[in-house]
Amino acid sequence: MRDWFSRGGVLLALLGVLLGAAPAQAHPHVWVTSSAEVIFNPEGSVVAIRHSWDFDEAYTSFAVQGLDTNKDGKISRDELAALAQENAESLHEFDFFTSLKIDGKRQSFGQPKDYFMEMKGPLLRFVYTLPLAAPVKPKTSVSLEVADNTFFVAFNLAEGDQAVTLVGAPQGCTMKITRPKIQAPQQTLSEQAFEALRGQSGDVGLQFAPKALIACP
């Protein structure tokens, strides 16, 4: 797997130093707190997912090195524009870390748009709109999961019911967020612990993935 959350392809080497020279095989390497908007058009079809991802401090520190080009002590959206573009254009290699099913059928996506990165306090935030390949009007249900199956990246859904919201949904649509009994670890697992998890399921990241369930009349 190519290091998507990287600049210059040296993320693993850097994190090996930051995390006490952890084994290269250990997981996860990057932590993300996510929130999302499920966007409907006036006809009641789902047309896009609007993602907002906050990265951990270690990745943030690495990613913004050397980007304060005007030396004002702040990292602006303009200074982050190239990094945002690089990440947005690479997401398709990993299915956008997004699984959206409408009436049980997994949906495909177009390329991300309206993307940007910004600093939110000490953390780097990545915001982008992920359009569906074609609008789909739900007959019964919609489900949304954000996860990295390989667990290179640990996704945690933001707390509270506002972690996933509906935009322009038809009247009567309801949503419920189901969370796993255990949360993704906040530190890199040992290789032994990671292998134990992988032994339970080939898709380690899905074991920690919350799911948003939407029902529309």
C-alpha positions as CSV (number, residue, x, y, z in Angstrom):
1,M,0.0,0.0,0.0
2,R,1.5,3.3,-1.0
3,D,1.6,5.8,1.9
4,W,-1.4,8.0,1.0
5,F,-1.0,10.3,4.1
6,S,2.6,11.3,3.1
7,R,4.8,13.9,1.6
8,G,7.9,12.6,-0.2
9,G,7.1,9.0,0.7
10,V,8.8,9.2,4.1
11,L,5.9,9.0,6.5
12,L,6.7,5.5,7.8
13,A,10.3,6.4,8.5
14,L,9.3,9.6,10.3
15,L,6.7,7.9,12.5
16,G,9.2,5.2,13.3
17,V,11.1,8.0,15.1
18,L,8.1,9.7,16.6
19,L,6.7,6.5,18.0
20,G,9.9,5.2,19.4
21,A,11.1,3.2,16.4
22,A,8.0,1.1,16.3
23,P,8.1,-1.9,13.9
24,A,7.3,-0.9,10.3
25,Q,4.6,-3.5,10.2
26,A,2.7,-2.2,13.3
27,H,-0.6,-0.4,12.9
28,P,-2.1,2.1,12.9
29,H,0.2,4.9,11.8
30,V,-2.2,7.8,11.4
31,W,-5.3,8.7,13.5
32,V,-8.3,10.6,12.0
33,T,-11.4,11.9,13.8
34,S,-14.1,12.1,11.1
35,S,-17.5,13.7,10.6
36,A,-19.7,13.7,7.5
37,E,-22.7,15.2,5.9
38,V,-25.0,13.1,3.7
39,I,-26.2,15.5,1.0
40,F,-29.5,15.0,-0.9
41,N,-30.8,16.9,-3.9
42,P,-34.3,18.4,-4.1
43,E,-35.6,15.2,-5.7
44,G,-34.7,13.2,-2.6
45,S,-31.6,11.5,-4.1
46,V,-28.3,11.1,-2.3
47,V,-25.7,13.1,-4.4
48,A,-22.6,13.4,-2.2
49,I,-20.8,12.9,1.1
50,R,-19.1,15.9,2.6
51,H,-16.2,14.7,4.7
52,S,-14.3,16.5,7.5
53,W,-11.2,14.7,8.9
54,D,-9.0,15.9,11.7
55,F,-5.5,14.4,11.8
56,D,-3.5,13.5,14.9
57,E,-0.8,15.8,16.1
58,A,2.1,13.7,15.0
59,Y,0.9,13.6,11.4
60,T,-0.1,17.3,11.5
61,S,3.4,18.2,12.7
62,F,5.0,16.2,9.9
63,A,2.6,17.4,7.1
64,V,3.0,21.1,7.7
65,Q,6.8,21.2,8.0
66,G,8.1,23.9,5.7
67,L,4.7,25.1,4.6
68,D,4.7,28.4,6.4
69,T,6.2,30.1,3.3
70,N,5.5,33.7,4.4
71,K,7.1,33.0,7.8
72,D,4.1,34.6,9.8
73,G,3.9,31.7,12.2
74,K,0.6,30.5,10.8
75,I,-0.3,27.9,8.2
76,S,-3.0,29.2,5.8
77,R,-5.4,27.4,3.5
78,D,-3.4,28.8,0.6
79,E,-0.2,27.3,2.0
80,L,-1.9,23.9,2.4
81,A,-3.5,24.0,-1.1
82,A,-0.9,21.7,-2.8
83,L,-1.1,19.2,0.0
84,A,-4.9,19.1,-0.1
85,Q,-4.7,18.5,-3.9
86,E,-2.2,15.7,-3.5
87,N,-4.4,13.9,-1.0
88,A,-7.6,14.5,-2.9
89,E,-6.2,13.1,-6.1
90,S,-4.9,10.0,-4.3
91,L,-8.0,9.0,-2.5
92,H,-9.5,6.9,-5.3
93,E,-6.7,4.4,-4.8
94,F,-8.2,3.5,-1.5
95,D,-11.9,3.7,-2.4
96,F,-12.0,7.1,-0.6
97,F,-12.0,5.1,2.8
98,T,-15.8,5.4,2.3
99,S,-18.4,2.7,2.0
100,L,-21.9,4.0,1.1
101,K,-24.7,1.5,0.5
102,I,-28.2,2.5,-0.7
103,D,-30.8,-0.2,-0.4
104,G,-28.0,-2.7,0.2
105,K,-26.1,-1.8,-3.0
106,R,-22.6,-0.3,-2.6
107,Q,-22.2,3.0,-4.4
108,S,-19.3,4.3,-6.5
109,F,-18.0,7.8,-6.5
110,G,-16.6,10.5,-8.7
111,Q,-13.5,12.5,-7.9
112,P,-13.4,14.7,-4.8
113,K,-14.2,18.3,-5.2
114,D,-14.4,21.5,-3.2
115,Y,-11.5,20.3,-1.1
116,F,-9.2,22.2,1.2
117,M,-7.0,21.8,4.3
118,E,-6.9,24.2,7.2
119,M,-5.5,24.3,10.8
120,K,-8.1,23.8,13.5
121,G,-6.2,24.6,16.6
122,P,-3.2,22.3,16.7
123,L,-4.6,19.8,14.2
124,L,-4.8,19.6,10.5
125,R,-8.3,19.3,9.0
126,F,-9.1,18.0,5.5
127,V,-12.5,18.8,4.1
128,Y,-13.8,17.6,0.8
129,T,-17.0,16.7,-1.1
130,L,-17.3,13.2,-2.5
131,P,-19.9,13.0,-5.2
132,L,-21.7,9.8,-6.1
133,A,-21.1,8.6,-9.6
134,A,-24.9,9.2,-10.1
135,P,-27.6,10.4,-7.8
136,V,-29.5,7.6,-6.1
137,K,-32.9,7.9,-4.5
138,P,-33.2,5.5,-1.5
139,K,-36.3,3.3,-1.4
140,T,-35.6,2.1,2.1
141,S,-32.2,2.6,3.6
142,V,-28.7,4.2,3.4
143,S,-25.6,3.1,5.4
144,L,-22.3,5.0,5.6
145,E,-19.0,3.7,7.0
146,V,-15.6,5.5,7.0
147,A,-12.7,3.1,7.6
148,D,-9.3,1.9,6.3
149,N,-9.7,-1.9,6.0
150,T,-5.9,-2.4,6.4
151,F,-5.8,-0.2,9.6
152,F,-2.9,1.8,8.4
153,V,-5.2,4.7,9.3
154,A,-7.4,4.6,12.3
155,F,-10.7,6.4,11.8
156,N,-12.7,7.4,14.8
157,L,-16.1,9.1,14.4
158,A,-16.5,12.4,16.2
159,E,-18.6,12.2,19.3
160,G,-22.3,13.1,19.4
161,D,-25.2,12.8,17.0
162,Q,-23.9,15.6,14.9
163,A,-21.0,13.4,13.8
164,V,-23.1,12.5,10.7
165,T,-25.8,14.9,9.6
166,L,-28.4,14.9,6.7
167,V,-28.5,17.9,4.4
168,G,-31.6,18.4,2.3
169,A,-33.0,15.0,3.2
170,P,-36.7,14.4,2.5
171,Q,-39.1,14.9,5.4
172,G,-39.4,11.9,7.6
173,C,-35.8,10.6,7.0
174,T,-34.2,9.4,10.3
175,M,-30.7,8.5,11.2
176,K,-29.0,6.3,13.8
177,I,-25.3,6.0,14.5
178,T,-24.1,2.6,15.7
179,R,-20.7,2.5,17.3
180,P,-18.5,-0.6,18.0
181,K,-18.2,-1.7,21.6
182,I,-14.5,-1.0,21.4
183,Q,-12.8,2.2,20.0
184,A,-9.8,2.2,17.7
185,P,-6.6,2.3,19.8
186,Q,-5.0,5.7,20.3
187,Q,-1.5,4.3,20.0
188,T,0.3,2.0,17.6
189,L,-0.3,-1.7,18.3
190,S,2.4,-4.2,18.7
191,E,2.8,-6.6,15.8
192,Q,1.5,-9.4,18.0
193,A,-1.6,-7.4,18.9
194,F,-2.2,-6.4,15.3
195,E,-1.9,-10.0,14.1
196,A,-4.4,-11.1,16.8
197,L,-6.9,-8.6,15.5
198,R,-6.2,-9.6,11.9
199,G,-6.8,-13.2,12.8
200,Q,-10.3,-12.4,13.8
201,S,-11.1,-10.6,10.6
202,G,-9.2,-9.9,7.4
203,D,-10.4,-6.3,7.5
204,V,-9.0,-5.0,10.8
205,G,-10.2,-1.4,10.4
206,L,-13.9,-2.5,10.0
207,Q,-13.8,-3.9,13.5
208,F,-13.6,-0.3,14.8
209,A,-15.9,1.4,12.2
210,P,-19.0,3.1,13.4
211,K,-22.0,3.1,10.9
212,A,-24.6,5.7,10.1
213,L,-27.9,4.1,9.3
214,I,-30.5,6.3,7.5
215,A,-34.1,5.4,6.8
216,C,-36.3,7.4,4.5
217,P,-40.0,6.8,3.9
